[in-house]
């Protein structure tokens, strides 16, 4: 089902006729089997802290700016300098 590119909604309503939480659990298991369990961990973290909007905002900004892993690391390492320059 998931390998066939069906949406979670299609799986819930059409394919299995089961509740959404069960399908989400199946999807998490599927991602883990596909060695994409980092996505499952990120998803759980976002839901637990209810900061979806912050995560989406950050993701969009990273994408817009074309920042890579090194850029992000450098920004985080220099965050105190950025904070001090904002205050002055």
TADA-V113272 format. One record per run of one state. SS is the DSSP state (H for helix, E for strand, - for the rest). FROM is the first residue (numbers start at 1). TO is the last residue. If there is no record, write none. Layout:
# TADA-V113272
ss = <SS SS>
from = <FROM FROM>
to = <TO TO>
This chain:
# TADA-V113272
ss = <- H - H - H - H - H - H - H ->
from = <1 2 5 8 17 20 34 37 50 52 66 69 78 79 88>
to = <1 4 7 16 19 33 36 49 51 65 68 77 78 87 88>
